[in-house]
Amino acid sequence: MPWVAPAYRLSIEEVAPNFWRAEARFGFMERPHIPELLTASKSLGCTADLADVTYYVGHETVVRREDGRGLPGWQERFFAVMERNAEHVSDFFSLPSDQVVEIGRQVAI
């Protein structure tokens, strides 16, 4: 779906006191701006202080397989270039860098 109607964009629930779970839906033609979206969560009853929000994102680093059964060399180099040129997830979602915790792992291909 290229666009999601604003009425279906955000659902939010309070899991525990001052601990909220939000689910956002965006179409493939839309550019997510998460802090702006969470500002709209006030109208859904969320009382969280947005200056105190912590965003958790994952980051994978692609490494060569040690057992020799990985991708052929040319495919591995091609994949590495694409990964290096990809936009960082924090930038894609317009997250403030001082509120992001990045959890990383290595993926062998």
Buried (B, 14 or more C-beta within 10 A) or exposed (E): EEEBEEEEBBEBEEEEEEEBEBEBEBEEEEEBBBBEBBEBBEEEEBEBEEEEBEBEBEEEEBEEEEEEEBBEEEEBEEEBEEEEEEEEBBEBBEBEEEBBEEEEEEEEE
